[in-house]
Amino acid sequence: MGAAQLKSDLQKIIERIDNEQLLQTVYDFLKQREDSKEGEFWKSLTDEQKKEIYLWYEESENDENLIAWENLKKKY
């Protein structure tokens, strides 16, 4: 999937969200990434936080650990 398709899909998802708090969280996340230098966020994490991220990534490889998109949308 290219950048143009990602932008289009992201815009569609955002248009469907009515939860202002969720929109603010997404905005803050994206804005922080836009303003920071590449790798800056990763460098700011402790070794323990990095280990947790690696563990979460490993766990995400198992489909049983994933939450269906429809269930996530219902929750938020």
VENPE-V731424 format. One record per run of one state. SS is the DSSP state (H for helix, E for strand, C for the rest). FROM is the first residue (numbers start at 0). LEN is the number of residues. If there is no record, write none. Layout:
SS_FROM_LEN ; SS_FROM_LEN
//
This chain:
C_0_2 ; H_2_14 ; C_16_3 ; H_19_16 ; C_35_4 ; H_39_5 ; C_44_2 ; H_46_14 ; C_60_2 ; H_62_3 ; C_65_3 ; H_68_7 ; C_75_1
//
